[in-house]
């Protein structure tokens, strides 16, 4: 089936020009009733990924700050007032990382969505939690051996 580009009148496939206004004819393309739906990324997964990356970077900075403060404390032999603040910030970052892991896990159960960011967020936040808690445990073991 062909249609006139000017008036829209339809003609058989063999026709080349419109009988009314002598305009060229073009094939009629039937409209698609249901175009294929594109799966979008899960917003929960994107949030999980972003939070896990930010928390990982902040934990790294926090460990560097705590290390430099502790090095200063080791030289003077005094307690520094930032210990409490460093501890509270670390607990807050662990809670944020746990929330990122929960968002990543929740995004894996969303149907009809791409879940690569959720999986990456879950993996990154889990690795960040495990490694930072492991570093704290190693530090506590080291300090307890020094105290003996």
N, CA, C and O atoms as a MOPAC input file, in Angstrom:
PM7 MOZYME 1SCF
protein

 N      0.83900 1    -1.16300 1     0.00000 1
 C      0.00000 1     0.00000 1     0.00000 1
 C      0.89200 1     1.23800 1     0.00000 1
 O      1.89500 1     1.29700 1     0.71100 1
 N      0.50700 1     2.23000 1    -0.81600 1
 C      1.23200 1     3.49700 1    -0.89300 1
 C      0.26900 1     4.62900 1    -0.62300 1
 O     -0.94200 1     4.49000 1    -0.79200 1
 N      0.84200 1     5.79100 1    -0.18600 1
 C      0.00600 1     6.95700 1     0.09500 1
 C      0.65300 1     8.18500 1    -0.52100 1
 O      1.87000 1     8.23600 1    -0.69900 1
 N     -0.16400 1     9.16500 1    -0.84200 1
 C      0.30600 1    10.42700 1    -1.40100 1
 C      0.97300 1    11.23600 1    -0.30400 1
 O      0.47200 1    11.30200 1     0.81900 1
 N      2.09900 1    11.84900 1    -0.62600 1
 C      2.81800 1    12.64500 1     0.36500 1
 C      2.11700 1    13.96400 1     0.64100 1
 O      2.41300 1    14.61400 1     1.64400 1
 N      1.19300 1    14.37800 1    -0.22400 1
 C      0.52500 1    15.66400 1    -0.04800 1
 C     -0.87400 1    15.50800 1     0.55700 1
 O     -1.17400 1    16.09900 1     1.59400 1
 N     -1.72400 1    14.71400 1    -0.09200 1
 C     -3.11000 1    14.60600 1     0.37100 1
 C     -3.36300 1    13.38100 1     1.24600 1
 O     -4.36700 1    13.33800 1     1.95700 1
 N     -2.47200 1    12.37800 1     1.21100 1
 C     -2.60800 1    11.20700 1     2.06200 1
 C     -3.48900 1    10.10800 1     1.49100 1
 O     -3.69000 1     9.09200 1     2.15600 1
 N     -4.03400 1    10.27600 1     0.26000 1
 C     -4.88800 1     9.25800 1    -0.34400 1
 C     -4.06300 1     8.00800 1    -0.61400 1
 O     -2.91600 1     8.09000 1    -1.05400 1
 N     -4.66000 1     6.84900 1    -0.34500 1
 C     -3.94300 1     5.58600 1    -0.49100 1
 C     -4.19500 1     4.98800 1    -1.87100 1
 O     -5.27200 1     5.11900 1    -2.45300 1
 N     -3.12400 1     4.30800 1    -2.37700 1
 C     -3.15300 1     3.69000 1    -3.70600 1
 C     -2.53500 1     2.30500 1    -3.60100 1
 O     -1.85600 1     1.99700 1    -2.62100 1
 N     -2.77200 1     1.45400 1    -4.62500 1
 C     -2.11800 1     0.14100 1    -4.62900 1
 C     -0.60600 1     0.28100 1    -4.82100 1
 O     -0.12200 1     1.34700 1    -5.20200 1
 N      0.12900 1    -0.78400 1    -4.56000 1
 C      1.59000 1    -0.76600 1    -4.62800 1
 C      2.13000 1    -0.43100 1    -6.01800 1
 O      3.25500 1     0.05800 1    -6.12900 1
 N      1.36500 1    -0.68000 1    -7.07400 1
 C      1.85400 1    -0.44300 1    -8.43000 1
 C      1.86500 1     1.03000 1    -8.81200 1
 O      2.60500 1     1.41300 1    -9.71700 1
 N      1.07200 1     1.86700 1    -8.15500 1
 C      0.95300 1     3.28900 1    -8.50300 1
 C      2.21700 1     4.04200 1    -8.08800 1
 O      2.87900 1     3.68300 1    -7.11400 1
 N      2.54300 1     5.10400 1    -8.85600 1
 C      3.73400 1     5.89900 1    -8.54500 1
 C      3.39700 1     7.35700 1    -8.26300 1
 O      4.11300 1     8.01500 1    -7.50900 1
 N      2.31500 1     7.87800 1    -8.85800 1
 C      1.91300 1     9.27100 1    -8.66000 1
 C      0.45300 1     9.33500 1    -8.23700 1
 O     -0.35600 1     8.48400 1    -8.60600 1
 N      0.12800 1    10.37300 1    -7.44500 1
 C     -1.24600 1    10.59000 1    -6.99900 1
 C     -2.07900 1    11.06800 1    -8.19800 1
 O     -1.64700 1    11.94400 1    -8.94700 1
 N     -3.25700 1    10.49500 1    -8.37200 1
 C     -4.13500 1    10.86400 1    -9.48300 1
 C     -4.74700 1    12.24800 1    -9.28400 1
 O     -5.16600 1    12.87400 1   -10.25700 1
 N     -4.80800 1    12.73600 1    -8.05200 1
 C     -5.43800 1    14.01900 1    -7.76300 1
 C     -4.45700 1    15.17300 1    -7.91700 1
 O     -4.72800 1    16.12200 1    -8.65200 1
 N     -3.29200 1    15.10200 1    -7.21400 1
 C     -2.37100 1    16.23900 1    -7.21500 1
 C     -1.00400 1    15.91500 1    -7.80700 1
 O     -0.09700 1    16.74300 1    -7.72100 1
 N     -0.82900 1    14.75200 1    -8.39700 1
 C      0.37900 1    14.33700 1    -9.12400 1
 C      1.64300 1    14.35600 1    -8.24000 1
 O      2.74200 1    14.58300 1    -8.74600 1
 N      1.49300 1    14.12000 1    -6.92500 1
 C      2.62200 1    14.03100 1    -5.99300 1
 C      3.12200 1    12.58800 1    -5.93000 1
 O      2.35500 1    11.65600 1    -6.17400 1
 N      4.41500 1    12.39700 1    -5.60200 1
 C      4.93500 1    11.02900 1    -5.50800 1
 C      4.30900 1    10.27200 1    -4.32900 1
 O      3.91400 1    10.85800 1    -3.32100 1
 N      4.23800 1     8.97900 1    -4.49600 1
 C      3.66000 1     8.11100 1    -3.46100 1
 C      4.77500 1     7.42100 1    -2.68200 1
 O      5.82700 1     7.09600 1    -3.23300 1
 N      4.52500 1     7.20200 1    -1.39100 1
 C      5.47500 1     6.49700 1    -0.53100 1
 C      4.76900 1     5.34600 1     0.15800 1
 O      3.56700 1     5.41400 1     0.41200 1
 N      5.51200 1     4.28500 1     0.46300 1
 C      4.88400 1     3.14200 1     1.15000 1
 C      4.32900 1     3.54900 1     2.51700 1
 O      4.91900 1     4.35700 1     3.23500 1
 N      3.18700 1     2.97000 1     2.85100 1
 C      2.55700 1     3.22900 1     4.13700 1
 C      3.19800 1     2.30400 1     5.16500 1
 O      3.22800 1     1.08600 1     4.98900 1
 N      3.70500 1     2.89300 1     6.23100 1
 C      4.29700 1     2.10300 1     7.30400 1
 C      3.27700 1     1.99500 1     8.42500 1
 O      2.87100 1     3.01000 1     8.99100 1
 N      2.85700 1     0.77500 1     8.75300 1
 C      1.86000 1     0.65400 1     9.82200 1
 C      2.48100 1     1.04200 1    11.16700 1
 O      3.62600 1     0.69100 1    11.45300 1
 N      1.73300 1     1.75100 1    11.97300 1
 C      2.27900 1     2.14600 1    13.28500 1
 C      2.41800 1     0.92600 1    14.19400 1
 O      1.60200 1     0.00500 1    14.15400 1
 N      3.46000 1     0.94100 1    15.00400 1
 C      3.63800 1    -0.15200 1    15.95200 1
 C      2.71100 1     0.08500 1    17.13600 1
 O      2.69800 1     1.15700 1    17.74000 1
 N      1.94900 1    -0.93500 1    17.44200 1
 C      1.00300 1    -0.79300 1    18.53700 1
 C      1.71300 1    -0.81100 1    19.89600 1
 O      1.43600 1     0.01800 1    20.76300 1
 N      2.60800 1    -1.74300 1    20.06500 1
 C      3.33900 1    -1.85100 1    21.32400 1
 C      4.83500 1    -1.87900 1    21.04800 1
 O      5.39400 1    -2.94700 1    20.80000 1
 N      5.49200 1    -0.72200 1    21.08600 1
 C      6.93200 1    -0.74900 1    20.87400 1
 C      7.60100 1    -1.49800 1    22.03000 1
 O      7.11300 1    -1.47600 1    23.16000 1
 N      8.71600 1    -2.15500 1    21.73600 1
 C      9.36400 1    -2.92400 1    22.80600 1
 C      9.81500 1    -1.99400 1    23.92900 1
 O     10.45500 1    -0.96700 1    23.70200 1
 N      9.46300 1    -2.38400 1    25.12600 1
 C      9.83200 1    -1.56900 1    26.29700 1
 C     11.30200 1    -1.80900 1    26.64000 1
 O     11.76400 1    -2.94700 1    26.72300 1
 N     12.01000 1    -0.71700 1    26.83400 1
 C     13.42300 1    -0.81200 1    27.17000 1
 C     13.54700 1    -0.87500 1    28.68900 1
 O     12.99400 1    -0.04000 1    29.40300 1
 N     14.27100 1    -1.86400 1    29.16600 1
 C     14.49000 1    -1.96500 1    30.60200 1
 C     15.41100 1    -0.84800 1    31.06000 1
 O     16.48600 1    -0.64100 1    30.49700 1
 N     14.98400 1    -0.14300 1    32.07100 1
 C     15.79100 1     0.93500 1    32.61300 1
 C     16.52300 1     0.42500 1    33.84600 1
 O     16.15200 1    -0.58800 1    34.43800 1
 N     17.56400 1     1.14800 1    34.21500 1
 C     18.31300 1     0.77600 1    35.40500 1
 C     17.47700 1     1.07000 1    36.64200 1
 O     16.71900 1     2.03900 1    36.68600 1
 N     17.63100 1     0.22800 1    37.62500 1
 C     16.92400 1     0.39500 1    38.87900 1
 C     17.47200 1     1.60400 1    39.62600 1
 O     18.68400 1     1.74300 1    39.78800 1
 N     16.58200 1     2.47000 1    40.07600 1
 C     17.01500 1     3.63600 1    40.85000 1
 C     17.60200 1     3.20800 1    42.19000 1
 O     18.52400 1     3.84300 1    42.70100 1
 N     17.06700 1     2.13100 1    42.75500 1
 C     17.64100 1     1.59900 1    43.99400 1
 C     19.07600 1     1.14000 1    43.76600 1
 O     19.94400 1     1.34700 1    44.61400 1
 N     19.32100 1     0.51700 1    42.61700 1
 C     20.66500 1     0.05400 1    42.29400 1
 C     21.63500 1     1.19600 1    42.08300 1
 O     22.78400 1     1.13800 1    42.52200 1
 N     21.16800 1     2.23600 1    41.40800 1
 C     22.02600 1     3.40100 1    41.18700 1
 C     22.35200 1     4.07100 1    42.51900 1
 O     23.49000 1     4.47900 1    42.75000 1
 N     21.34800 1     4.18600 1    43.39800 1
 C     21.58700 1     4.77300 1    44.71900 1
 C     22.56200 1     3.91700 1    45.52000 1
 O     23.44900 1     4.44600 1    46.19000 1
 N     22.40100 1     2.60400 1    45.45400 1
 C     23.30400 1     1.70100 1    46.16800 1
 C     24.73500 1     1.84500 1    45.67500 1
 O     25.67400 1     1.89900 1    46.47000 1
 N     24.89200 1     1.90500 1    44.37600 1
 C     26.22500 1     2.03800 1    43.78700 1
 C     26.87000 1     3.36500 1    44.19500 1
 O     28.03100 1     3.39800 1    44.60300 1
 N     26.11400 1     4.44700 1    44.08300 1
 C     26.65300 1     5.77100 1    44.41100 1
 C     27.01500 1     5.86900 1    45.89700 1
 O     28.08500 1     6.36700 1    46.24800 1
 N     26.13200 1     5.39800 1    46.75400 1
 C     26.40500 1     5.45800 1    48.19300 1
 C     27.61800 1     4.61200 1    48.54600 1
 O     28.45500 1     5.03500 1    49.34300 1
 N     27.72300 1     3.42300 1    47.96500 1
 C     28.85400 1     2.55000 1    48.30000 1
 C     30.18500 1     3.14700 1    47.84700 1
 O     31.19300 1     2.99000 1    48.53700 1
 N     30.20700 1     3.82500 1    46.71000 1
 C     31.44900 1     4.44800 1    46.24100 1
 C     31.82000 1     5.62000 1    47.15000 1
 O     32.97800 1     5.75900 1    47.54200 1
 N     30.84000 1     6.46300 1    47.48300 1
 C     31.10900 1     7.62200 1    48.33700 1
 C     31.55600 1     7.17200 1    49.72900 1
 O     32.51000 1     7.72000 1    50.28200 1
 N     30.87300 1     6.18000 1    50.29100 1
 C     31.23100 1     5.70000 1    51.62500 1
 C     32.61400 1     5.07100 1    51.61600 1
 O     33.38500 1     5.25900 1    52.55700 1
 N     32.93700 1     4.33300 1    50.57200 1
 C     34.26800 1     3.73600 1    50.48200 1
 C     35.36500 1     4.78600 1    50.45800 1
 O     36.38300 1     4.64900 1    51.13700 1
 N     35.15500 1     5.82200 1    49.68400 1
 C     36.15200 1     6.91000 1    49.63000 1
 C     36.24900 1     7.63800 1    50.96600 1
 O     37.34900 1     7.96700 1    51.41200 1
 N     35.11300 1     7.89300 1    51.60900 1
 C     35.13200 1     8.57900 1    52.90200 1
 C     35.77900 1     7.72700 1    53.99000 1
 O     36.47700 1     8.25400 1    54.85600 1
 N     35.55200 1     6.40600 1    53.94900 1
 C     36.21000 1     5.53000 1    54.91700 1
 C     37.71900 1     5.53300 1    54.72100 1
 O     38.47200 1     5.51800 1    55.69400 1
 N     38.15900 1     5.55200 1    53.48700 1
 C     39.59500 1     5.61800 1    53.21500 1
 C     40.18500 1     6.91100 1    53.78400 1
 O     41.23900 1     6.89200 1    54.41900 1
 N     39.50400 1     8.02200 1    53.55400 1
 C     39.96800 1     9.30700 1    54.09400 1
 C     39.95100 1     9.27900 1    55.62100 1
 O     40.86300 1     9.79800 1    56.26400 1
 N     38.91300 1     8.67300 1    56.20000 1
 C     38.81600 1     8.59600 1    57.65200 1
 C     39.95000 1     7.76400 1    58.24700 1
 O     40.50400 1     8.12500 1    59.28500 1
 N     40.29800 1     6.65300 1    57.59500 1
 C     41.41900 1     5.84100 1    58.07500 1
 C     42.73400 1     6.61400 1    57.97500 1
 O     43.58700 1     6.50900 1    58.85600 1
 N     42.89400 1     7.38300 1    56.91100 1
 C     44.10600 1     8.19700 1    56.78800 1
 C     44.17800 1     9.26700 1    57.87600 1
 O     45.24200 1     9.51300 1    58.44500 1
 N     43.04100 1     9.89800 1    58.16000 1
 C     42.99800 1    10.91100 1    59.21800 1
 C     43.27200 1    10.26300 1    60.57100 1
 O     44.05200 1    10.78900 1    61.36500 1
 N     42.63400 1     9.12400 1    60.83800 1
 C     42.83900 1     8.44000 1    62.11400 1
 C     44.28900 1     7.99600 1    62.26400 1
 O     44.85000 1     8.06600 1    63.35700 1
 N     44.88900 1     7.54800 1    61.18700 1
 C     46.29300 1     7.13500 1    61.24500 1
 C     47.22800 1     8.29400 1    61.53200 1
 O     48.17100 1     8.17100 1    62.31400 1
 N     46.95500 1     9.42500 1    60.88900 1
 C     47.82700 1    10.57800 1    61.13600 1
 C     47.62500 1    11.13000 1    62.54600 1
 O     48.58700 1    11.55900 1    63.18300 1
 N     46.38300 1    11.12200 1    63.03900 1
 C     46.14600 1    11.56000 1    64.41100 1
 C     46.79600 1    10.61400 1    65.41600 1
 O     47.34100 1    11.05300 1    66.42800 1
 N     46.73700 1     9.32000 1    65.13200 1
 C     47.34600 1     8.34200 1    66.02800 1
 C     48.86200 1     8.44800 1    65.99800 1
 O     49.51100 1     8.23600 1    67.02200 1
 N     49.43300 1     8.76500 1    64.86200 1
 C     50.88700 1     8.93200 1    64.78700 1
 C     51.31300 1    10.12200 1    65.64000 1
 O     52.34900 1    10.07300 1    66.30100 1
 N     50.52600 1    11.17900 1    65.62700 1
 C     50.82100 1    12.33100 1    66.47600 1
 C     50.65900 1    12.00300 1    67.94300 1
 O     51.41500 1    12.49400 1    68.78200 1
 N     49.68000 1    11.17900 1    68.25800 1
 C     49.45500 1    10.76100 1    69.63800 1
 C     50.58000 1     9.87200 1    70.12800 1
 O     50.97500 1     9.96200 1    71.29000 1
 N     51.10600 1     9.01200 1    69.25900 1
 C     52.17300 1     8.09800 1    69.65000 1
 C     53.44000 1     8.87200 1    70.00100 1
 O     54.21100 1     8.43400 1    70.85600 1
 N     53.66300 1     9.99700 1    69.36500 1
 C     54.86300 1    10.78100 1    69.64600 1
 C     54.73300 1    11.54500 1    70.96100 1
 O     55.70600 1    11.66300 1    71.70600 1
 N     53.53900 1    12.06400 1    71.25200 1
 C     53.37000 1    12.86100 1    72.47100 1
 C     52.86200 1    12.03500 1    73.63900 1
 O     52.98200 1    12.46300 1    74.78700 1
 N     52.29400 1    10.85400 1    73.37600 1
 C     51.79500 1     9.99100 1    74.43500 1
 C     50.48300 1    10.46100 1    75.03700 1
 O     50.12300 1    10.00600 1    76.12200 1
 N     49.76300 1    11.34200 1    74.38600 1
 C     48.50400 1    11.85500 1    74.91500 1
 C     47.34500 1    11.34000 1    74.07700 1
 O     47.51300 1    10.95600 1    72.92000 1
 N     46.19000 1    11.34000 1    74.67400 1
 C     44.97800 1    11.01600 1    73.93300 1
 C     44.53700 1    12.25400 1    73.16300 1
 O     44.56800 1    13.36400 1    73.69300 1
 N     44.13700 1    12.06700 1    71.94600 1
 C     43.67400 1    13.22300 1    71.17900 1
 C     42.15000 1    13.27700 1    71.24700 1
 O     41.49600 1    12.23500 1    71.27400 1
 N     41.58800 1    14.46700 1    71.27400 1
 C     40.13600 1    14.60300 1    71.44600 1
 C     39.32900 1    14.13600 1    70.23600 1
 O     38.11200 1    13.97800 1    70.33900 1
 N     39.97000 1    13.91500 1    69.11200 1
 C     39.24600 1    13.49900 1    67.91400 1
 C     38.90000 1    12.02500 1    67.88100 1
 O     38.22100 1    11.58600 1    66.95300 1
 N     39.34500 1    11.23000 1    68.87100 1
 C     39.05800 1     9.80300 1    68.86400 1
 C     37.56000 1     9.53900 1    68.83800 1
 O     37.07900 1     8.71500 1    68.06100 1
 N     36.84100 1    10.23300 1    69.67600 1
 C     35.39700 1    10.04500 1    69.75600 1
 C     34.72700 1    10.43100 1    68.43800 1
 O     33.83000 1     9.73500 1    67.96200 1
 N     35.16200 1    11.53000 1    67.86300 1
 C     34.59000 1    11.98000 1    66.59600 1
 C     34.88300 1    10.98300 1    65.47000 1
 O     34.00500 1    10.67800 1    64.66300 1
 N     36.10600 1    10.48400 1    65.42100 1
 C     36.46800 1     9.49200 1    64.39700 1
 C     35.60900 1     8.23500 1    64.55500 1
 O     35.15400 1     7.65600 1    63.56900 1
 N     35.39300 1     7.82000 1    65.80800 1
 C     34.55900 1     6.64000 1    66.05300 1
 C     33.12400 1     6.83800 1    65.61000 1
 O     32.54200 1     5.95500 1    64.98100 1
 N     32.54300 1     7.99200 1    65.93100 1
 C     31.16600 1     8.26300 1    65.53100 1
 C     31.02800 1     8.36000 1    64.01200 1
 O     30.05500 1     7.86500 1    63.44100 1
 N     31.98600 1     8.98600 1    63.37000 1
 C     31.93000 1     9.09100 1    61.90400 1
 C     32.04800 1     7.70700 1    61.27900 1
 O     31.36800 1     7.41300 1    60.29500 1
 N     32.90400 1     6.85100 1    61.83900 1
 C     33.05300 1     5.50000 1    61.29200 1
 C     31.76400 1     4.70600 1    61.44900 1
 O     31.35800 1     3.99400 1    60.53000 1
 N     31.11900 1     4.82200 1    62.60400 1
 C     29.84400 1     4.11600 1    62.81100 1
 C     28.78900 1     4.63600 1    61.83800 1
 O     28.02400 1     3.84900 1    61.28200 1
 N     28.73900 1     5.93700 1    61.62800 1
 C     27.80000 1     6.51400 1    60.66200 1
 C     28.07100 1     5.99200 1    59.25100 1
 O     27.13800 1     5.65100 1    58.52500 1
 N     29.34600 1     5.93000 1    58.86300 1
 C     29.68500 1     5.44100 1    57.51700 1
 C     29.36800 1     3.95800 1    57.38100 1
 O     28.94200 1     3.51700 1    56.31400 1
 N     29.56700 1     3.18600 1    58.43500 1
 C     29.18600 1     1.77100 1    58.37900 1
 C     27.67300 1     1.61600 1    58.22100 1
 O     27.21300 1     0.73900 1    57.49100 1
 N     26.90600 1     2.45800 1    58.89600 1
 C     25.44800 1     2.41100 1    58.75300 1
 C     25.02900 1     2.79400 1    57.32600 1
 O     24.13000 1     2.17700 1    56.75300 1
 N     25.67800 1     3.80200 1    56.76300 1
 C     25.37500 1     4.19300 1    55.38200 1
 C     25.74400 1     3.07600 1    54.41300 1
 O     25.03400 1     2.83400 1    53.43700 1
 N     26.85800 1     2.39600 1    54.68600 1
 C     27.27600 1     1.28800 1    53.82400 1
 C     26.31900 1     0.10900 1    53.94500 1
 O     26.04700 1    -0.57800 1    52.96000 1
 N     25.81100 1    -0.12500 1    55.14700 1
 C     24.82200 1    -1.17800 1    55.33900 1
 C     23.53000 1    -0.83500 1    54.60200 1
 O     22.88800 1    -1.71700 1    54.03200 1
 N     23.14800 1     0.43900 1    54.61100 1
 C     21.97100 1     0.87800 1    53.85600 1
 C     22.19500 1     0.70200 1    52.35400 1
 O     21.27500 1     0.31700 1    51.63200 1
 N     23.40900 1     0.98000 1    51.88300 1
 C     23.72100 1     0.78600 1    50.45500 1
 C     23.62700 1    -0.68900 1    50.08900 1
 O     23.14000 1    -1.03100 1    49.01200 1
 N     24.08900 1    -1.56400 1    50.97800 1
 C     23.97700 1    -3.00100 1    50.71600 1
 C     22.51300 1    -3.41700 1    50.66700 1
 O     22.12800 1    -4.23900 1    49.83500 1
 N     21.69400 1    -2.85300 1    51.55500 1
 C     20.26100 1    -3.15900 1    51.53500 1
 C     19.58200 1    -2.66800 1    50.26300 1
 O     18.73700 1    -3.36300 1    49.69900 1
 N     19.94800 1    -1.48000 1    49.81400 1
 C     19.38300 1    -0.96600 1    48.55500 1
 C     19.80700 1    -1.83200 1    47.36800 1
 O     19.01100 1    -2.10700 1    46.47000 1
 N     21.07600 1    -2.25700 1    47.37900 1
 C     21.55000 1    -3.12100 1    46.31000 1
 C     20.81700 1    -4.44600 1    46.28900 1
 O     20.46200 1    -4.95300 1    45.22500 1
 N     20.59200 1    -5.00500 1    47.46100 1
 C     19.86300 1    -6.26900 1    47.55300 1
 C     18.41800 1    -6.09100 1    47.10300 1
 O     17.87600 1    -6.94400 1    46.40000 1
 N     17.79600 1    -4.99100 1    47.50200 1
 C     16.41400 1    -4.72500 1    47.09400 1
 C     16.30600 1    -4.53100 1    45.58600 1
 O     15.31300 1    -4.93500 1    44.98000 1
 N     17.31800 1    -3.91700 1    44.97400 1
 C     17.25600 1    -3.68700 1    43.52600 1
 C     17.36000 1    -4.98900 1    42.74100 1
 O     16.88100 1    -5.07100 1    41.60900 1
 N     17.97400 1    -5.99400 1    43.32400 1
 C     18.08300 1    -7.28600 1    42.63600 1
 C     16.73500 1    -7.97700 1    42.50900 1
 O     16.55700 1    -8.83600 1    41.64500 1
 N     15.78200 1    -7.61100 1    43.36200 1
 C     14.46700 1    -8.24300 1    43.32500 1
 C     13.43800 1    -7.43900 1    42.53700 1
 O     12.26600 1    -7.81200 1    42.50100 1
 N     13.85200 1    -6.34800 1    41.90800 1
 C     12.93500 1    -5.58000 1    41.06200 1
 C     12.84300 1    -6.24500 1    39.70100 1
 O     13.85700 1    -6.51200 1    39.05700 1
 N     11.62500 1    -6.50800 1    39.27200 1
 C     11.45500 1    -7.13500 1    37.95900 1
 C     11.33300 1    -6.06200 1    36.88400 1
 O     10.79900 1    -4.98000 1    37.12700 1
 N     11.82500 1    -6.37100 1    35.71700 1
 C     11.73900 1    -5.45000 1    34.59200 1
 C     12.75000 1    -4.32200 1    34.63600 1
 O     12.59400 1    -3.33500 1    33.91800 1
 N     13.75400 1    -4.43600 1    35.43600 1
 C     14.79300 1    -3.40700 1    35.55700 1
 C     16.16200 1    -4.04500 1    35.40900 1
 O     16.36400 1    -5.20500 1    35.76600 1
 N     17.09700 1    -3.27200 1    34.87700 1
 C     18.48100 1    -3.73000 1    34.83700 1
 C     19.03800 1    -3.62700 1    36.24800 1
 O     18.78600 1    -2.64700 1    36.94900 1
 N     19.79200 1    -4.63000 1    36.66500 1
 C     20.23700 1    -4.63500 1    38.04600 1
 C     21.75500 1    -4.66600 1    38.19900 1
 O     22.24900 1    -5.10300 1    39.23800 1
 N     22.49900 1    -4.22200 1    37.21100 1
 C     23.95600 1    -4.24300 1    37.29700 1
 C     24.45900 1    -3.27800 1    38.37300 1
 O     25.39800 1    -3.60600 1    39.09800 1
 N     23.84700 1    -2.09100 1    38.48800 1
 C     24.27800 1    -1.14300 1    39.51000 1
 C     23.94500 1    -1.65500 1    40.90700 1
 O     24.70200 1    -1.42800 1    41.85100 1
 N     22.82200 1    -2.34000 1    41.03700 1
 C     22.47800 1    -2.93500 1    42.32700 1
 C     23.47300 1    -3.99700 1    42.74000 1
 O     23.87200 1    -4.06600 1    43.90300 1
 N     23.87300 1    -4.82400 1    41.79000 1
 C     24.85900 1    -5.86100 1    42.07900 1
 C     26.21100 1    -5.25000 1    42.42600 1
 O     26.86600 1    -5.68300 1    43.37400 1
 N     26.62900 1    -4.24600 1    41.65800 1
 C     27.90100 1    -3.57600 1    41.95100 1
 C     27.85200 1    -2.85900 1    43.30000 1
 O     28.82000 1    -2.90400 1    44.05900 1
 N     26.74300 1    -2.20400 1    43.60100 1
 C     26.59400 1    -1.52600 1    44.88400 1
 C     26.64200 1    -2.50500 1    46.04500 1
 O     27.25700 1    -2.22900 1    47.07500 1
 N     25.98900 1    -3.65400 1    45.87700 1
 C     26.00000 1    -4.68200 1    46.91400 1
 C     27.40200 1    -5.22600 1    47.13200 1
 O     27.83400 1    -5.40200 1    48.27100 1
 N     28.11300 1    -5.49300 1    46.04000 1
 C     29.47300 1    -6.02900 1    46.15000 1
 C     30.41500 1    -4.99900 1    46.76800 1
 O     31.16500 1    -5.32700 1    47.68800 1
 N     30.38600 1    -3.77300 1    46.28200 1
 C     31.28700 1    -2.72900 1    46.79800 1
 C     31.01100 1    -2.43700 1    48.26700 1
 O     31.94400 1    -2.32100 1    49.06200 1
 N     29.74000 1    -2.31800 1    48.63300 1
 C     29.43400 1    -2.01400 1    50.03400 1
 C     29.79700 1    -3.18300 1    50.94100 1
 O     30.26500 1    -2.97000 1    52.05900 1
 N     29.59100 1    -4.39500 1    50.48600 1
 C     29.97300 1    -5.56500 1    51.28900 1
 C     31.48200 1    -5.62600 1    51.47600 1
 O     31.96800 1    -5.87400 1    52.57900 1
 N     32.21500 1    -5.40200 1    50.39900 1
 C     33.67600 1    -5.41100 1    50.50800 1
 C     34.17800 1    -4.28200 1    51.39700 1
 O     35.12300 1    -4.47300 1    52.16200 1
 N     33.56600 1    -3.12200 1    51.30800 1
 C     33.96500 1    -1.99100 1    52.14200 1
 C     33.69700 1    -2.28700 1    53.61800 1
 O     34.53400 1    -2.00700 1    54.47600 1
 N     32.52700 1    -2.85300 1    53.90500 1
 C     32.20400 1    -3.19800 1    55.28800 1
 C     33.17100 1    -4.23400 1    55.84800 1
 O     33.71500 1    -4.06400 1    56.93900 1
 N     33.37700 1    -5.29300 1    55.10200 1
 C     34.24100 1    -6.37600 1    55.57400 1
 C     35.67200 1    -5.89100 1    55.75700 1
 O     36.30500 1    -6.19500 1    56.76800 1
 N     36.18900 1    -5.14100 1    54.78800 1
 C     37.58000 1    -4.70600 1    54.88000 1
 C     37.78400 1    -3.66400 1    55.97400 1
 O     38.80400 1    -3.70100 1    56.66200 1
 N     36.84600 1    -2.73800 1    56.15600 1
 C     37.02900 1    -1.73300 1    57.19600 1
 C     36.87400 1    -2.33600 1    58.58500 1
 O     37.62300 1    -1.97900 1    59.49400 1
 N     35.92500 1    -3.23400 1    58.76700 1
 C     35.79500 1    -3.91100 1    60.05600 1
 C     37.02700 1    -4.77200 1    60.31800 1
 O     37.50000 1    -4.85100 1    61.45200 1
 N     37.54600 1    -5.41500 1    59.27600 1
 C     38.78000 1    -6.18800 1    59.42200 1
 C     39.95900 1    -5.32900 1    59.82600 1
 O     40.76800 1    -5.74500 1    60.65600 1
 N     40.07500 1    -4.13900 1    59.25600 1
 C     41.15700 1    -3.22600 1    59.64200 1
 C     41.02900 1    -2.77200 1    61.09300 1
 O     42.03000 1    -2.65100 1    61.79900 1
 N     39.80700 1    -2.52400 1    61.53200 1
 C     39.60000 1    -2.12600 1    62.92400 1
 C     39.97900 1    -3.26900 1    63.86200 1
 O     40.63200 1    -3.04100 1    64.88000 1
 N     39.58300 1    -4.48400 1    63.53300 1
 C     39.92200 1    -5.64900 1    64.36300 1
 C     41.43100 1    -5.84900 1    64.39500 1
 O     41.99700 1    -6.10900 1    65.45700 1
 N     42.09400 1    -5.73000 1    63.23500 1
 C     43.55500 1    -5.85300 1    63.21000 1
 C     44.22200 1    -4.77500 1    64.06200 1
 O     45.19400 1    -5.05000 1    64.76500 1
 N     43.70100 1    -3.55600 1    64.00000 1
 C     44.25000 1    -2.47900 1    64.82000 1
 C     44.07000 1    -2.74400 1    66.30100 1
 O     44.97200 1    -2.47800 1    67.09500 1
 N     42.90600 1    -3.26700 1    66.68300 1
 C     42.67100 1    -3.58000 1    68.08900 1
 C     43.57100 1    -4.72400 1    68.56100 1
 O     44.07100 1    -4.69600 1    69.68500 1
 N     43.77700 1    -5.71800 1    67.71300 1
 C     44.68700 1    -6.82300 1    68.07100 1
 C     46.11900 1    -6.30900 1    68.22300 1
 O     46.84000 1    -6.72900 1    69.12800 1
 N     46.51700 1    -5.42000 1    67.35700 1
 C     47.87000 1    -4.85900 1    67.41500 1
 C     48.06000 1    -4.05600 1    68.70700 1
 O     49.08800 1    -4.17700 1    69.37300 1
 N     47.06900 1    -3.24200 1    69.05100 1
 C     47.17500 1    -2.42800 1    70.26100 1
 C     47.15800 1    -3.31400 1    71.50600 1
 O     47.86200 1    -3.02900 1    72.47500 1
 N     46.36200 1    -4.38600 1    71.48900 1
 C     46.32800 1    -5.26300 1    72.65900 1
 C     47.64900 1    -6.00600 1    72.83600 1
 O     48.03000 1    -6.29700 1    73.97000 1
 N     48.34900 1    -6.31900 1    71.77100 1
 C     49.67600 1    -6.95900 1    71.88200 1
 C     50.71700 1    -5.97000 1    72.39400 1
 O     51.63600 1    -6.35500 1    73.11700 1
 N     50.57900 1    -4.69800 1    72.02300 1
 C     51.51400 1    -3.69000 1    72.50900 1
 C     51.31600 1    -3.43000 1    73.99300 1
 O     52.26800 1    -3.10400 1    74.70200 1
 N     50.08300 1    -3.57400 1    74.46600 1
 C     49.77300 1    -3.28400 1    75.87100 1
 C     50.33700 1    -4.35900 1    76.79900 1
 O     50.48100 1    -4.10400 1    77.99500 1
 N     50.65300 1    -5.51900 1    76.31000 1
 C     51.17000 1    -6.62400 1    77.16000 1
 C     52.55400 1    -6.39400 1    77.60600 1
 O     53.11900 1    -7.22400 1    78.31800 1

